[in-house]
């Protein structure tokens, strides 16, 4: 939507109003969050809220944690953003993410004899491939049989979750802890010294080179969308499928490819989280991976702009770290999810805010043209 | 025979909430508003319903179990209506993307239930407990009917019969009343409906509110027979209800069939280790857990081409557009 309108030529005003509407949504979300804290425990509300807002930069270790949390949600955010360029809502990032995560762990545990420079890339490639397959299935069903992609993605999330739990137990299961086996150290993405750079005293953060992969991924996606024929075709299908067909674009292929790329991105996110060296494994529980769903607000806040996704991912991660530290004041970290969901709600209503801003802009212009005076 | 009775009773526990929630979704979508927030609304309804029951039970009142359950159902439904209003406002007044505002509610609901649950429970945990005052060993008189009594009127909850009542009312409302006709017209061609004087916004609001009420009720109805506590989740039942709705092609009786089909698959998944025949097959329990979702995909693959989805579904109504 926004992309299309941008092309119509009133670019400057719209860009500004889009960004402003995101900021407005964030502001409303934060205000509501503060009210929630006030109601639940008035005494600590101010201190808790300040912790939420500031602790992501409170010390170097927290900043490192922001980078660590941002990495997977930048990837799932990119996944959602990319699919939406074709007019598809990829609510299936959760399933694609967990499939990717599982394949990364599987490869790194089973092929642990390989040297690190081979193992880590191989694990990542496996994750990307698995995510791509899992994303392509709803795309295929959409293109071939007109199956609603939202429902198909939701189904794929649950199938993926149960399938991964089953496969873990068959292959890489640590029965005592009900979790996947630990990833061998040399399979992890190199930390590039980030963990030691972002630390407090002797306690390093979980920051690692994955954040660079995520950022490079975002830039590549931007280039693909803006500078290649493939990107153009994908966007054309999103704006108007019939027009795209008329122009000789194979829209079925576009839909399938877009979903495959979206799945690959989410799968990569899964690899980057579990190859981060933070000692994380997949818990064998019947719960959908939240990182996939967190990609939705990340993409929305960035208005589906790949470069914007980097910043919105960092922002949500920043809030997440703040939410953890807020437990010091006896607030459940779910306060952050409440705030983020309010932000999504109001960014869904962004059209209204945008329309409002545009109206004011137009009125200003009209008033100028008429030499000021009446509305 | 006792295995069959057990399976039917289990199927009821899983099917009835699906039926109620999918019927709710039907009212919303036949009016033209996609309600992907069913999952979140179920959580809101179940949470407040269980908290309400918990408070009454703790207060030491000697209220009749069935009366308490009915009150709990009403509380859950009322909360569902309130939550659905936020979705209706975004979808109808703000003309927002309906999938996204629904996603927001789905994200909010578990966070809200955990956040508030921890505040109000004595031990600071997110689980809210309740005692089962609601189960019938056997319905008086009806439970003594051979076979049928065993199948339907033993080891049952009042909510099962409420589910069937809701089905009857929903069918009548949608197909036999002026309201139903008007609602459907708003989902098919709102411009035409508006041209004959139907207030599209109002009809859509009512549709979404009914879906909110039923989703809230469905949330509580899901929790009561299957658990003794509420833990901020309804296990994806809201999403499954959406699938049931599509499987049932937006029609009450087909939805009934779809709900029971899914309920049976769920019941098999839940009791696969206890059923002798299935146990011998030694297929992993995960396979049964995946079944409902795989079947949904397969069914959608074969039915989506000639889907009977409401035409104007998901499109905000704008009076100015021709």
Interface residues (C-beta under 8 A of the other chain):
Chain A: X36 X40 X41 X89 X91 X141 X145 X146 X147 X148 X150 X151 X152 X154 X155 X156 X158 X159 X162 X163 X165 X166 X286 X288 X293 X296 X297 X300 X332 X334 X335 X337 X338 X340 X341 X342 X344 X345 X347 X348 X349 X350 X351 X352
Chain B: X36 X86 X90 X94 X95 X96 X97 X99 X100 X101 X103 X104 X105 X107 X108 X110 X111 X112 X114 X115 X116 X118 X119 X126 X235 X236 X239 X242 X243 X246 X284 X286 X287 X289 X290 X293 X294 X296 X297 X300 X301 X302 X304 X305 X307
